Every structure is written in C-alpha cells, then in structure tokens.
C-alpha cells in the first residue's frame, strides 16, 4: 500500500511540475512575444498638430514610445516625462565631459479609444496649454481602436503605461511597463548606447 501511494504521489507531482513548467514557459514566451517583431502602424497627431505614422516616419533612428490608455496609466506615464527629457532630448549649451547625445525619436502617446474618443479635442487643447513647451513636440495623441494594439503589443493591464524601444527598422527591441524607475531608464540607455 505504501509503495503504491508513493508511486501515485510521484506521478501526480511530476504531472504538476510539467503543468507548472509549461505555464511558466507560455507566460515568459507571451511576455516577450513582441520582442523582435515589427511595431504595428500607429497614426497619431502631436500637440503641434503634426501627423506622425509610427514606424514609417521614425525609421533611421531608434524610437522610444511610452503608451497609456487609461487615466491611471497616464499619471504613471507622466512620471517618465522629466527623466526621459533630461536623458534623451535635452541638449545643453555647454555639455560636460560625461554628456552623451542621443539621436532618438521620443513620443509619449495617450490613446483615446472607445467612448474616450469624444474627449480627444478637449483634452488635446488642455494638454497644449499645460505642457512644458519643450515636451510638446514629443506628445502624440492616438484616436482609434485599441484591440489591434493590445493583441500585437501584449498590453492587457490598462492601469500601467507601456514602453517600447524600436530599432531603426521599426522592430521592437525592448519592452517595459509601469511607472518610472532608474533601473528601467538604465536598461533603455544601455540599449541605445550599443
């Protein structure tokens, strides 16, 4: 009896381990599914009323995109504004010895989908008035459907912003999400220095 119970326990345990390993593999493959794939066409309008199509208008340079599609995720997106501006956009008059200049496109993209599309014009006008003029060219509004991007970019958590680095051909080479922290910025910087 003891031997048969032990045998059953081993079978059940091995079966559970296989399920867990499959689940972990599927989860990790799904999280990184977009790495190496072409970024889907995204057409938007900057706060300067300039139409931009990503990635076709951003090729030949690396591109850093921050995308948000809920009020909460937009708040977290804003935590990235100043650090990214200071690191990748700002050009000092007298650069110091350790200054690195990056040739990178940067866009922060609030996404207006579903019923929120009706607020597009009003929010854009309000944001133009409140946004630091140095950031205005780097804020791009998107109005349209969300499903295509949720599927292609694997961003299901609506309350966090998502960040993508595209190479010079428009392929996704880095993905992160959530509010700003130094480690995430360091990863992006290391990638752009290669």
Backbone bond lengths (Angstrom), bond angles and torsions (degrees), N, CA, C in turn:
res aa  C-N    CA-C-N  psi(-1)  N-CA   C-N-CA  omega(-1)  CA-C   N-CA-C  phi
1 X - - - 1.464 - - 1.527 110.30 -
2 X 1.338 115.51 -45.63 1.457 120.05 -178.46 1.524 110.94 -61.93
3 X 1.334 116.77 -41.36 1.465 121.45 -179.80 1.519 112.19 -65.23
4 X 1.326 116.59 -39.31 1.465 118.93 -178.85 1.523 110.89 -70.72
5 X 1.343 117.65 -36.52 1.459 120.52 176.57 1.529 110.73 -64.25
6 X 1.329 115.29 -40.92 1.460 120.37 178.87 1.534 110.17 -63.28
7 X 1.334 115.91 -40.98 1.466 120.39 178.19 1.517 111.46 -63.34
8 X 1.338 116.84 -43.16 1.461 121.20 178.60 1.523 109.90 -64.18
9 X 1.345 116.74 -42.43 1.462 121.11 179.68 1.531 110.60 -60.23
10 X 1.356 116.50 -42.34 1.469 120.50 179.40 1.527 110.94 -63.18
11 X 1.339 116.46 -41.57 1.460 120.33 -179.86 1.521 110.35 -65.17
12 X 1.338 116.12 -46.76 1.463 120.38 -179.44 1.525 110.23 -62.75
13 X 1.329 116.48 -43.80 1.453 120.83 -179.49 1.528 110.56 -63.00
14 X 1.336 118.28 -46.04 1.460 121.50 179.53 1.537 110.33 -62.65
15 X 1.344 116.05 -39.06 1.458 120.22 178.87 1.527 109.97 -63.53
16 X 1.342 117.01 -43.74 1.470 121.03 178.71 1.523 111.05 -63.46
17 X 1.314 116.50 -42.62 1.463 120.53 179.66 1.523 109.95 -61.10
18 X 1.327 116.90 -42.79 1.469 120.62 178.63 1.531 110.74 -61.72
19 X 1.337 116.85 -43.12 1.465 120.43 177.94 1.529 111.02 -61.69
20 X 1.347 116.32 -44.60 1.466 119.69 -179.69 1.523 111.10 -64.17
21 X 1.339 117.06 -43.25 1.461 120.02 179.42 1.526 111.16 -63.13
22 X 1.341 116.41 -42.25 1.458 119.99 177.56 1.527 110.37 -61.59
23 X 1.343 116.44 -44.02 1.459 121.16 179.95 1.526 110.98 -61.53
24 X 1.344 116.40 -45.84 1.470 120.00 179.73 1.531 111.56 -63.78
25 X 1.330 116.08 -41.00 1.463 119.90 178.21 1.527 110.16 -62.72
26 X 1.341 115.80 -46.51 1.463 120.30 -179.68 1.524 110.08 -61.69
27 X 1.338 117.04 -43.81 1.458 121.34 -178.80 1.524 110.55 -63.24
28 X 1.327 118.04 -46.90 1.463 119.81 -178.22 1.520 111.03 -69.07
29 X 1.330 118.08 -35.51 1.461 120.59 178.13 1.519 110.02 -66.95
30 X 1.326 116.65 -38.26 1.453 121.10 -178.66 1.529 111.13 -68.88
31 X 1.347 117.50 -40.83 1.463 121.69 179.80 1.523 110.60 -61.65
32 X 1.327 116.56 -37.61 1.456 119.92 -176.77 1.527 112.43 -102.98
33 X 1.333 116.52 13.62 1.462 120.14 -177.22 1.527 111.38 -58.72
34 X 1.332 117.67 -34.98 1.450 119.43 -176.35 1.526 113.11 -79.48
35 X 1.328 119.03 -17.57 1.460 120.26 179.08 1.524 109.84 -60.50
36 X 1.320 115.63 130.97 1.457 120.86 179.42 1.520 113.76 86.16
37 X 1.319 117.75 -9.96 1.465 119.54 179.78 1.525 110.09 -92.66
38 X 1.314 114.87 158.79 1.457 121.30 179.75 1.531 109.68 -70.27
39 X 1.315 116.77 135.58 1.459 120.55 176.95 1.526 107.61 -69.34
40 X 1.343 117.46 134.10 1.471 118.99 -178.64 1.525 111.29 -69.36
41 X 1.337 116.96 148.15 1.468 120.73 179.13 1.521 110.69 -55.79
42 X 1.307 115.58 130.32 1.462 122.81 179.08 1.523 107.78 -134.64
43 X 1.316 116.76 117.81 1.458 120.96 -178.86 1.518 109.18 -106.40
44 X 1.319 115.95 131.97 1.452 120.16 -179.71 1.516 112.07 -148.39
45 X 1.322 114.39 -174.44 1.463 121.71 -176.64 1.521 108.48 -132.99
46 X 1.331 116.47 128.44 1.457 119.63 178.28 1.525 109.23 -77.26
47 X 1.323 115.47 169.04 1.461 119.66 177.12 1.532 111.94 -66.45
48 X 1.339 116.71 -11.01 1.471 121.17 174.28 1.526 110.49 -92.52
49 X 1.330 117.13 11.51 1.468 124.60 -179.19 1.528 113.12 62.22
50 X 1.311 116.31 30.67 1.455 121.77 176.49 1.534 108.39 -97.09
51 X 1.337 117.19 129.65 1.458 121.59 177.44 1.530 109.19 -78.86
52 X 1.329 116.16 133.29 1.463 121.74 179.69 1.517 107.80 -132.06
53 X 1.340 115.87 134.92 1.461 121.52 174.10 1.522 107.20 -116.21
54 X 1.320 114.27 118.66 1.466 120.61 178.53 1.523 106.67 -101.15
55 X 1.318 120.14 132.29 1.463 128.28 8.42 1.530 115.19 -96.56
56 X 1.330 119.90 -3.79 1.476 118.93 -172.50 1.525 113.12 -60.62
57 X 1.324 119.02 -35.79 1.470 121.00 -179.71 1.531 113.09 -85.00
58 X 1.310 116.98 -4.40 1.471 119.37 -175.58 1.526 112.54 -116.61
59 X 1.324 117.36 5.98 1.468 119.62 179.74 1.525 109.85 -68.87
60 X 1.293 115.46 164.44 1.468 125.04 -177.01 1.524 112.34 83.16
61 X 1.337 117.38 -7.51 1.464 121.75 175.40 1.528 107.45 -138.61
62 X 1.318 115.78 156.96 1.464 118.53 167.69 1.524 107.82 -67.44
63 X 1.318 115.98 151.58 1.458 120.92 -179.03 1.513 109.70 -132.65
64 X 1.317 116.59 130.93 1.460 123.30 176.88 1.517 107.96 -109.71
65 X 1.335 115.91 122.49 1.460 121.90 -178.63 1.519 110.26 -120.11
66 X 1.321 116.28 132.91 1.460 122.00 171.06 1.517 107.70 -115.81
67 X 1.326 118.00 122.29 1.469 121.77 -173.27 1.519 110.62 -123.32
68 X 1.354 115.39 138.36 1.465 121.04 179.62 1.515 109.38 -142.17
69 X 1.354 116.37 140.70 1.465 117.92 179.14 1.523 113.80 -131.34
70 X 1.332 116.58 24.16 1.471 120.29 171.41 1.525 107.81 -146.80
71 X 1.318 116.94 163.25 1.469 121.88 -179.71 1.525 110.75 -59.06
72 X 1.344 116.75 -45.46 1.467 119.96 -179.29 1.526 111.16 -63.73
73 X 1.331 116.83 -42.52 1.462 118.56 -179.24 1.535 111.06 -68.20
74 X 1.332 117.36 -30.09 1.465 119.90 176.10 1.523 111.05 -65.48
75 X 1.319 117.17 -35.93 1.474 120.46 177.07 1.526 110.20 -63.37
76 X 1.338 117.24 -43.39 1.466 120.66 177.56 1.527 111.10 -68.07
77 X 1.326 116.74 -34.44 1.462 120.81 177.30 1.526 109.88 -59.28
78 X 1.326 116.89 -40.19 1.470 121.56 -178.96 1.528 112.57 -63.48
79 X 1.352 118.04 -24.23 1.466 120.08 178.61 1.526 111.21 -66.09
80 X 1.336 116.56 -17.82 1.461 121.89 179.61 1.532 112.91 -89.10
81 X 1.320 118.38 -18.75 1.460 121.38 -172.05 1.526 112.77 -52.40
82 X 1.315 117.06 -60.07 1.462 120.27 -175.03 1.535 112.90 -66.14
83 X 1.343 119.81 -47.64 1.478 117.80 179.35 1.526 113.25 -59.61
84 X 1.327 117.69 -40.88 1.466 119.34 179.67 1.531 110.22 -70.15
85 X 1.324 116.81 -39.43 1.470 119.05 176.99 1.532 109.77 -59.15
86 X 1.333 116.72 -49.93 1.464 121.14 -177.67 1.528 112.38 -61.50
87 X 1.332 116.82 -37.35 1.466 120.78 -174.78 1.529 113.01 -84.26
88 X 1.336 118.60 -41.78 1.461 120.72 -168.40 1.527 116.12 -116.05
89 X 1.327 118.15 -14.49 1.460 119.50 -174.77 1.529 111.96 -113.16
90 X 1.321 117.22 -46.44 1.462 122.96 -175.14 1.528 111.23 -60.33
91 X 1.333 115.44 132.03 1.469 122.07 177.10 1.529 107.97 -119.47
92 X 1.336 118.43 104.10 1.469 120.33 -178.37 1.528 111.80 -69.13
93 X 1.323 115.54 150.71 1.473 120.60 178.08 1.517 110.62 -66.00
94 X 1.319 116.31 -40.12 1.461 121.72 179.67 1.529 109.11 -122.18
95 X 1.340 117.27 84.23 1.464 119.04 -177.25 1.523 111.39 -64.88
96 X 1.299 115.27 140.23 1.458 120.85 179.45 1.523 111.66 -78.62
97 X 1.291 115.32 179.24 1.462 122.87 -177.37 1.530 111.51 -60.39
98 X 1.329 117.87 -36.21 1.469 121.17 -174.82 1.524 113.10 -99.66
99 X 1.322 117.34 12.17 1.457 121.11 179.96 1.529 110.41 -72.03
100 X 1.325 116.40 134.44 1.460 122.14 175.33 1.520 107.85 -118.97
101 X 1.329 116.28 128.40 1.463 119.93 177.28 1.523 108.80 -96.84
102 X 1.318 115.45 131.06 1.459 121.42 -179.43 1.518 109.17 -109.14
103 X 1.322 115.52 136.65 1.458 121.04 175.83 1.530 106.58 -105.08
104 X 1.328 115.29 85.96 1.465 121.30 -172.16 1.529 109.78 -139.26
105 X 1.330 115.77 140.71 1.465 120.81 171.18 1.522 107.65 -79.38
106 X 1.308 117.48 138.98 1.464 121.62 177.70 1.526 108.73 -132.13
107 X 1.338 115.23 126.53 1.466 120.11 175.54 1.527 110.02 -137.69
108 X 1.323 114.77 131.43 1.462 122.32 170.13 1.529 105.64 -101.00
109 X 1.326 116.91 126.48 1.465 120.06 -169.37 1.528 112.40 -124.40
110 X 1.347 117.33 99.56 1.465 118.79 167.76 1.536 107.97 -74.91
111 X 1.326 116.43 133.33 1.461 121.26 -176.27 1.532 110.02 -106.44
112 X 1.317 115.53 123.30 1.464 121.28 178.97 1.523 108.26 -103.94
113 X 1.333 114.73 108.98 1.460 121.03 -176.57 1.520 109.69 -130.06
114 X 1.309 115.51 162.03 1.462 119.56 178.24 1.522 111.73 57.91
115 X 1.339 116.53 -136.60 1.471 121.14 -177.89 1.529 112.27 -67.65
116 X 1.332 117.20 -20.60 1.466 120.20 -179.83 1.530 112.71 -68.92
117 X 1.343 116.83 -16.13 1.472 119.56 179.56 1.527 111.55 -58.79
118 X 1.324 116.82 -30.34 1.467 120.69 -178.84 1.530 112.22 -64.46
119 X 1.328 117.54 -25.90 1.469 121.94 -177.69 1.527 113.02 -89.02
120 X 1.313 117.55 -2.74 1.465 123.50 -173.91 1.536 113.06 -48.41
121 X 1.319 118.05 -58.06 1.466 121.86 -175.91 1.514 113.20 -63.13
122 X 1.320 115.99 -43.47 1.460 120.91 -178.75 1.536 111.20 -64.26
123 X 1.332 115.86 -44.43 1.476 119.98 -179.36 1.524 110.22 -68.37
124 X 1.327 116.48 -38.33 1.467 119.13 179.54 1.533 110.68 -62.04
125 X 1.314 117.03 -45.25 1.468 120.95 179.17 1.529 110.76 -61.34
126 X 1.327 116.37 -45.44 1.462 121.19 -179.86 1.533 110.53 -62.17
127 X 1.329 116.48 -41.57 1.456 120.42 -178.48 1.531 111.29 -68.56
128 X 1.339 117.52 -36.39 1.469 120.84 176.64 1.524 110.12 -58.10
129 X 1.323 115.63 -41.74 1.464 120.68 -177.32 1.529 112.65 -71.97
130 X 1.327 116.97 -30.78 1.466 120.26 -173.47 1.531 114.59 -98.84
131 X 1.315 117.57 -14.61 1.465 120.69 -173.24 1.526 111.30 -85.61
132 X 1.309 115.55 140.55 1.465 121.60 174.87 1.537 107.84 -55.33
133 X 1.325 118.23 127.67 1.465 121.11 -177.24 1.529 114.03 -54.34
134 X 1.330 117.21 -27.52 1.466 119.93 179.14 1.529 112.10 -68.04
135 X 1.335 116.52 -25.45 1.469 120.45 -179.33 1.530 113.08 -92.95
136 X 1.332 116.99 -17.28 1.477 121.44 -174.43 1.537 113.03 -50.11
137 X 1.348 120.42 -45.79 1.474 118.88 -178.57 1.535 113.53 -67.03
138 X 1.324 116.44 -13.21 1.471 120.56 -174.11 1.526 112.96 -103.95
139 X 1.310 117.42 5.88 1.463 120.50 177.13 1.522 107.69 -108.86
140 X 1.317 114.81 122.77 1.461 121.76 -175.10 1.519 109.23 -125.12
141 X 1.301 117.20 126.29 1.468 122.14 179.13 1.526 109.98 -92.18
142 X 1.323 115.03 137.86 1.459 121.45 174.30 1.522 107.88 -115.70
143 X 1.341 116.38 134.23 1.462 121.07 174.90 1.519 107.60 -128.70
144 X 1.337 116.93 121.43 1.459 119.68 -179.88 1.516 111.54 164.13
145 X 1.312 114.46 -152.63 1.464 121.14 -177.77 1.521 110.52 -85.70
146 X 1.318 115.92 149.90 1.464 121.44 -178.27 1.520 113.01 -101.86
147 X 1.326 117.52 -30.65 1.460 122.14 -171.01 1.529 113.10 -52.06
148 X 1.315 116.52 -46.24 1.468 121.55 -178.60 1.533 111.03 -55.76
149 X 1.325 116.57 -41.88 1.465 120.86 -176.54 1.525 111.66 -78.54
150 X 1.331 116.35 -36.25 1.468 119.22 176.44 1.519 110.62 -60.62
151 X 1.327 116.51 -40.50 1.467 120.62 -179.50 1.523 111.36 -72.77
152 X 1.315 117.36 -47.53 1.466 120.82 -175.98 1.520 112.51 -70.93
153 X 1.333 116.82 -33.91 1.465 120.46 -173.84 1.520 112.99 -105.47
154 X 1.313 116.20 -3.70 1.462 121.41 175.28 1.528 111.74 57.34
155 X 1.340 116.78 47.32 1.455 117.43 173.67 1.519 110.73 -114.78
156 X 1.313 113.31 98.88 1.464 121.55 -175.54 1.529 112.79 -96.19
157 X 1.329 117.43 -26.52 1.470 120.19 -177.38 1.523 109.05 -82.92
158 X 1.330 116.29 105.93 1.462 118.93 -173.59 1.528 113.31 -73.15
159 X 1.320 118.26 -16.43 1.465 120.03 -175.62 1.519 114.40 -91.76
160 X 1.322 117.85 10.48 1.472 120.44 176.28 1.524 109.35 -129.87
161 X 1.333 117.69 145.84 1.463 119.58 174.13 1.528 109.74 -79.69
162 X 1.302 115.99 155.08 1.470 122.41 178.56 1.517 108.90 -118.05
163 X 1.328 115.50 142.24 1.458 121.57 -178.96 1.517 109.74 -123.45
164 X 1.318 114.77 135.48 1.457 121.68 -178.99 1.515 108.59 -130.64
165 X 1.330 115.47 138.47 1.461 120.57 169.93 1.523 105.68 -110.03
166 X 1.335 115.31 126.70 1.459 121.71 178.31 1.515 108.73 -106.85
167 X 1.320 115.93 141.42 1.466 118.72 175.81 1.528 109.49 -78.07
168 X 1.326 116.51 -173.47 1.462 120.95 -174.70 1.529 113.50 -70.58
169 X 1.319 116.98 -10.15 1.465 121.16 176.36 1.537 111.76 -103.49
170 X 1.335 117.25 0.41 1.459 120.54 178.94 1.519 114.14 89.65
171 X 1.333 117.32 13.24 1.468 120.28 177.42 1.519 109.97 -89.22
172 X 1.324 115.67 145.76 1.464 121.53 -178.96 1.525 109.22 -77.50
173 X 1.345 115.92 122.00 1.463 120.19 -179.35 1.526 112.84 -116.06
174 X 1.333 116.67 -8.49 1.462 119.93 178.77 1.513 109.04 -157.83
175 X 1.339 115.61 142.09 1.461 122.09 178.65 1.522 109.25 -138.95
176 X 1.327 116.29 136.56 1.456 121.15 170.46 1.524 107.51 -149.56
177 X 1.316 115.94 172.65 1.471 119.16 -179.60 1.522 109.42 -149.88
178 X 1.333 114.57 167.92 1.459 120.47 176.27 1.507 113.55 96.17
179 X 1.326 114.66 -175.26 1.456 120.27 -178.63 1.528 109.79 -73.59
180 X 1.312 115.15 167.03 1.468 121.91 -175.88 1.521 111.82 -64.15
181 X 1.334 115.53 141.91 1.463 121.59 161.60 1.525 108.34 -150.29
182 X 1.327 116.55 158.74 1.465 122.06 -174.23 1.525 112.55 -60.84
183 X 1.342 117.18 -38.14 1.465 120.00 -177.77 1.524 111.57 -61.91
184 X 1.329 117.05 -41.52 1.465 120.49 179.41 1.526 110.21 -64.08
185 X 1.326 116.53 -43.22 1.462 119.88 179.37 1.524 110.59 -64.45
186 X 1.336 117.19 -38.93 1.465 120.89 178.12 1.529 110.75 -61.39
187 X 1.333 116.90 -41.28 1.472 120.32 178.50 1.523 110.70 -61.53
188 X 1.322 116.51 -43.96 1.463 120.81 179.12 1.533 109.84 -63.83
189 X 1.324 116.14 -45.70 1.466 120.23 -179.27 1.517 111.30 -61.04
190 X 1.337 117.64 -44.09 1.468 120.97 179.51 1.522 110.90 -61.00
191 X 1.311 116.85 -39.40 1.457 121.45 179.10 1.533 110.87 -64.51
192 X 1.332 116.90 -42.12 1.458 120.62 -177.58 1.523 112.86 -75.03
193 X 1.326 117.48 -16.73 1.465 121.33 178.77 1.521 111.77 -84.94
194 X 1.333 117.50 -16.46 1.478 120.12 -177.30 1.505 112.44 -68.24
